Amino acid sequence: MEIAVIGNEDFVLGFRLAGLRRVFVTTPENYGEVIKQAMSDPNIGILAADGKDMDLLPSNVRQKVLDSIQPVVVPVGRGETDLREKVKRAIGVDLYKTEDE
């Protein structure tokens, strides 16, 4: 399974510099089409998406994307959840959990 990123050129730049090879560059006009293409790729396990771009999708499509299990879509940069919740949702395990919890 691979990690991929989708968003505008500025958003994906940092991921490219970090070594991510699966990059989908979009514009507001083609975002819906490109995210469907990325989600249909069976090799992608986690898809990082700019949280602001998710607002470009119709609400029913956005909900389907967010509820997806294969790949798990992780909105980045919108501040809707903290990092702990994103990691827990992406891999299904709470890595931050201590024995006291």
ChimeraX commands (.cxc) that place a marker at each C-alpha (Angstrom):
marker #1 position 0.00,0.00,0.00 radius 0.5
marker #1 position 1.16,3.48,-0.83 radius 0.5
marker #1 position 0.57,6.90,0.66 radius 0.5
marker #1 position -0.61,9.54,-1.79 radius 0.5
marker #1 position -1.47,13.22,-1.60 radius 0.5
marker #1 position -4.00,15.29,-3.53 radius 0.5
marker #1 position -4.27,19.05,-3.75 radius 0.5
marker #1 position -3.04,22.15,-5.51 radius 0.5
marker #1 position 0.61,22.61,-6.43 radius 0.5
marker #1 position 1.43,24.57,-3.25 radius 0.5
marker #1 position -0.16,21.94,-0.99 radius 0.5
marker #1 position 1.58,18.92,-2.54 radius 0.5
marker #1 position 5.01,20.57,-2.71 radius 0.5
marker #1 position 5.94,19.74,0.89 radius 0.5
marker #1 position 4.89,16.13,0.43 radius 0.5
marker #1 position 7.03,15.88,-2.69 radius 0.5
marker #1 position 10.01,17.29,-0.81 radius 0.5
marker #1 position 9.43,14.67,1.88 radius 0.5
marker #1 position 9.76,11.97,-0.77 radius 0.5
marker #1 position 6.14,11.12,-1.52 radius 0.5
marker #1 position 5.88,9.91,-5.10 radius 0.5
marker #1 position 2.14,9.43,-5.54 radius 0.5
marker #1 position 0.98,13.01,-6.03 radius 0.5
marker #1 position -2.24,14.21,-7.65 radius 0.5
marker #1 position -2.12,17.91,-8.53 radius 0.5
marker #1 position -5.57,19.45,-8.92 radius 0.5
marker #1 position -7.37,22.68,-9.65 radius 0.5
marker #1 position -10.77,23.66,-8.25 radius 0.5
marker #1 position -12.29,22.75,-11.61 radius 0.5
marker #1 position -11.03,19.15,-11.73 radius 0.5
marker #1 position -10.78,18.26,-8.02 radius 0.5
marker #1 position -13.82,15.96,-7.98 radius 0.5
marker #1 position -12.67,14.01,-11.01 radius 0.5
marker #1 position -9.10,13.61,-9.76 radius 0.5
marker #1 position -10.08,12.51,-6.25 radius 0.5
marker #1 position -12.33,9.81,-7.74 radius 0.5
marker #1 position -9.39,8.66,-9.86 radius 0.5
marker #1 position -7.09,8.55,-6.83 radius 0.5
marker #1 position -9.64,6.69,-4.72 radius 0.5
marker #1 position -10.12,4.04,-7.39 radius 0.5
marker #1 position -6.41,3.13,-7.36 radius 0.5
marker #1 position -6.13,-0.15,-5.38 radius 0.5
marker #1 position -2.48,0.55,-4.52 radius 0.5
marker #1 position -3.26,3.64,-2.43 radius 0.5
marker #1 position -3.88,2.93,1.25 radius 0.5
marker #1 position -3.81,6.47,2.65 radius 0.5
marker #1 position -4.74,9.60,0.72 radius 0.5
marker #1 position -3.81,12.93,2.32 radius 0.5
marker #1 position -6.05,15.73,1.07 radius 0.5
marker #1 position -6.10,19.46,1.68 radius 0.5
marker #1 position -9.03,20.00,4.04 radius 0.5
marker #1 position -10.01,23.21,2.26 radius 0.5
marker #1 position -10.25,21.39,-1.06 radius 0.5
marker #1 position -12.67,18.88,0.45 radius 0.5
marker #1 position -15.19,21.75,0.60 radius 0.5
marker #1 position -15.19,21.77,-3.22 radius 0.5
marker #1 position -16.98,18.43,-3.26 radius 0.5
marker #1 position -20.76,18.06,-3.05 radius 0.5
marker #1 position -21.75,17.06,0.49 radius 0.5
marker #1 position -22.76,13.50,-0.42 radius 0.5
marker #1 position -19.47,12.88,-2.28 radius 0.5
marker #1 position -17.46,14.50,0.53 radius 0.5
marker #1 position -19.10,12.20,3.09 radius 0.5
marker #1 position -18.39,9.15,0.93 radius 0.5
marker #1 position -14.75,10.20,0.63 radius 0.5
marker #1 position -14.40,10.77,4.38 radius 0.5
marker #1 position -16.06,7.43,5.20 radius 0.5
marker #1 position -13.84,5.51,2.79 radius 0.5
marker #1 position -11.84,2.64,4.22 radius 0.5
marker #1 position -9.80,1.86,1.10 radius 0.5
marker #1 position -8.11,4.26,0.84 radius 0.5
marker #1 position -8.41,6.12,4.12 radius 0.5
marker #1 position -8.70,9.80,3.27 radius 0.5
marker #1 position -7.05,12.08,5.82 radius 0.5
marker #1 position -7.93,15.78,5.54 radius 0.5
marker #1 position -4.91,17.91,6.41 radius 0.5
marker #1 position -4.79,21.55,7.43 radius 0.5
marker #1 position -8.37,22.34,8.30 radius 0.5
marker #1 position -8.09,21.89,12.04 radius 0.5
marker #1 position -11.22,19.76,12.34 radius 0.5
marker #1 position -9.49,17.06,14.40 radius 0.5
marker #1 position -6.20,16.72,16.15 radius 0.5
marker #1 position -3.30,14.58,14.97 radius 0.5
marker #1 position -4.16,11.80,17.43 radius 0.5
marker #1 position -7.59,11.31,15.86 radius 0.5
marker #1 position -6.18,11.40,12.32 radius 0.5
marker #1 position -3.62,8.71,13.10 radius 0.5
marker #1 position -6.21,6.60,14.91 radius 0.5
marker #1 position -8.59,6.85,11.96 radius 0.5
marker #1 position -5.89,6.14,9.40 radius 0.5
marker #1 position -4.43,3.01,10.97 radius 0.5
marker #1 position -7.15,1.94,13.38 radius 0.5
marker #1 position -4.93,2.03,16.47 radius 0.5
marker #1 position -4.47,4.75,19.07 radius 0.5
marker #1 position -0.67,5.02,19.14 radius 0.5
marker #1 position -0.81,7.68,21.82 radius 0.5
marker #1 position -2.76,5.54,24.29 radius 0.5
marker #1 position -0.93,4.86,27.56 radius 0.5
marker #1 position -1.46,2.08,30.04 radius 0.5
marker #1 position -3.31,4.52,32.32 radius 0.5
marker #1 position -6.05,5.14,29.73 radius 0.5
marker link #1:1,2 radius 0.2
marker link #1:2,3 radius 0.2
marker link #1:3,4 radius 0.2
marker link #1:4,5 radius 0.2
marker link #1:5,6 radius 0.2
marker link #1:6,7 radius 0.2
marker link #1:7,8 radius 0.2
marker link #1:8,9 radius 0.2
marker link #1:9,10 radius 0.2
marker link #1:10,11 radius 0.2
marker link #1:11,12 radius 0.2
marker link #1:12,13 radius 0.2
marker link #1:13,14 radius 0.2
marker link #1:14,15 radius 0.2
marker link #1:15,16 radius 0.2
marker link #1:16,17 radius 0.2
marker link #1:17,18 radius 0.2
marker link #1:18,19 radius 0.2
marker link #1:19,20 radius 0.2
marker link #1:20,21 radius 0.2
marker link #1:21,22 radius 0.2
marker link #1:22,23 radius 0.2
marker link #1:23,24 radius 0.2
marker link #1:24,25 radius 0.2
marker link #1:25,26 radius 0.2
marker link #1:26,27 radius 0.2
marker link #1:27,28 radius 0.2
marker link #1:28,29 radius 0.2
marker link #1:29,30 radius 0.2
marker link #1:30,31 radius 0.2
marker link #1:31,32 radius 0.2
marker link #1:32,33 radius 0.2
marker link #1:33,34 radius 0.2
marker link #1:34,35 radius 0.2
marker link #1:35,36 radius 0.2
marker link #1:36,37 radius 0.2
marker link #1:37,38 radius 0.2
marker link #1:38,39 radius 0.2
marker link #1:39,40 radius 0.2
marker link #1:40,41 radius 0.2
marker link #1:41,42 radius 0.2
marker link #1:42,43 radius 0.2
marker link #1:43,44 radius 0.2
marker link #1:44,45 radius 0.2
marker link #1:45,46 radius 0.2
marker link #1:46,47 radius 0.2
marker link #1:47,48 radius 0.2
marker link #1:48,49 radius 0.2
marker link #1:49,50 radius 0.2
marker link #1:50,51 radius 0.2
marker link #1:51,52 radius 0.2
marker link #1:52,53 radius 0.2
marker link #1:53,54 radius 0.2
marker link #1:54,55 radius 0.2
marker link #1:55,56 radius 0.2
marker link #1:56,57 radius 0.2
marker link #1:57,58 radius 0.2
marker link #1:58,59 radius 0.2
marker link #1:59,60 radius 0.2
marker link #1:60,61 radius 0.2
marker link #1:61,62 radius 0.2
marker link #1:62,63 radius 0.2
marker link #1:63,64 radius 0.2
marker link #1:64,65 radius 0.2
marker link #1:65,66 radius 0.2
marker link #1:66,67 radius 0.2
marker link #1:67,68 radius 0.2
marker link #1:68,69 radius 0.2
marker link #1:69,70 radius 0.2
marker link #1:70,71 radius 0.2
marker link #1:71,72 radius 0.2
marker link #1:72,73 radius 0.2
marker link #1:73,74 radius 0.2
marker link #1:74,75 radius 0.2
marker link #1:75,76 radius 0.2
marker link #1:76,77 radius 0.2
marker link #1:77,78 radius 0.2
marker link #1:78,79 radius 0.2
marker link #1:79,80 radius 0.2
marker link #1:80,81 radius 0.2
marker link #1:81,82 radius 0.2
marker link #1:82,83 radius 0.2
marker link #1:83,84 radius 0.2
marker link #1:84,85 radius 0.2
marker link #1:85,86 radius 0.2
marker link #1:86,87 radius 0.2
marker link #1:87,88 radius 0.2
marker link #1:88,89 radius 0.2
marker link #1:89,90 radius 0.2
marker link #1:90,91 radius 0.2
marker link #1:91,92 radius 0.2
marker link #1:92,93 radius 0.2
marker link #1:93,94 radius 0.2
marker link #1:94,95 radius 0.2
marker link #1:95,96 radius 0.2
marker link #1:96,97 radius 0.2
marker link #1:97,98 radius 0.2
marker link #1:98,99 radius 0.2
marker link #1:99,100 radius 0.2
marker link #1:100,101 radius 0.2
view
